[in-house]
Amino acid sequence: MKNMEENKGLPPKTCTIDRLVTVDEDVQKVLEGKKTATRRNGRYADVGEIMELEGRKFVVEKVYSQSLGELTDEHARQEGFDSVEEYKQSILSFHPGMPWLPQMRVWVHEFSPIKE
């Protein structure tokens, strides 16, 4: 019931959770505990949904919208980077020609490992 309540008011997902973390380097960061969030231009998961990477499971704990201008170094560390600038350069390397606009909004998906 709690998950349904937390997802209430969110727009429909634009992709599936299996596409949330796909870059090998990012998968390794998640598995090592260095990456606990992913920002995407669409909503890929609901709160409570389970992501599986190399046989390990992670639960999505929060999903919310954020502007790029709101990013802090702490947010960058959630993504596995030391600073916003390092995170920005990584994103722009994957998306050549994409502008980095402070008002551009992304969907934040925060997750944690499921202890089995």
Backbone hydrogen bonds, N-H to C=O, Kabsch-Sander energy under -0.5 kcal/mol:
donor,donor_aa,acceptor,acceptor_aa,energy
5,E,1,M,-2.0
6,E,2,K,-2.4
7,N,3,N,-1.9
8,K,4,M,-1.0
10,L,7,N,-2.0
14,T,43,R,-2.8
15,C,43,R,-1.2
19,R,16,T,-2.2
20,L,17,I,-1.9
26,D,23,V,-0.6
27,V,23,V,-2.6
28,Q,24,D,-2.3
29,K,25,E,-1.8
30,V,26,D,-2.4
31,L,27,V,-2.6
32,E,28,Q,-2.0
33,G,30,V,-1.5
34,K,29,K,-2.5
35,K,29,K,-1.3
36,T,78,Q,-2.8
37,A,78,Q,-1.4
38,T,109,H,-1.9
40,R,107,W,-2.3
44,Y,42,G,-0.6
48,G,60,V,-3.3
49,E,46,D,-1.9
51,M,58,F,-3.2
53,L,56,R,-2.8
56,R,53,L,-2.3
58,F,51,M,-2.7
59,V,112,S,-2.7
60,V,49,E,-2.5
61,E,59,V,-0.5
61,E,110,E,-2.9
62,K,110,E,-1.5
64,Y,108,V,-1.8
66,Q,106,V,-2.4
68,L,104,M,-2.6
69,G,102,P,-2.7
70,E,67,S,-1.5
71,L,68,L,-1.2
76,A,72,T,-2.1
77,R,73,D,-2.1
78,Q,74,E,-1.6
79,E,75,H,-1.1
80,G,77,R,-1.2
81,F,76,A,-2.4
87,Y,83,S,-2.2
88,K,84,V,-3.2
89,Q,85,E,-2.5
90,S,86,E,-1.8
91,I,87,Y,-2.6
92,L,88,K,-2.8
93,S,89,Q,-1.5
94,F,90,S,-1.1
94,F,91,I,-0.7
95,H,91,I,-1.3
98,M,95,H,-2.2
101,L,99,P,-0.8
104,M,101,L,-1.9
106,V,66,Q,-3.0
107,W,40,R,-3.8
108,V,64,Y,-3.7
108,V,106,V,-0.5
109,H,38,T,-2.3
110,E,62,K,-2.5
110,E,108,V,-0.5
111,F,36,T,-2.5
112,S,59,V,-1.9
114,I,57,K,-2.7
115,K,113,P,-0.6
116,E,114,I,-0.5
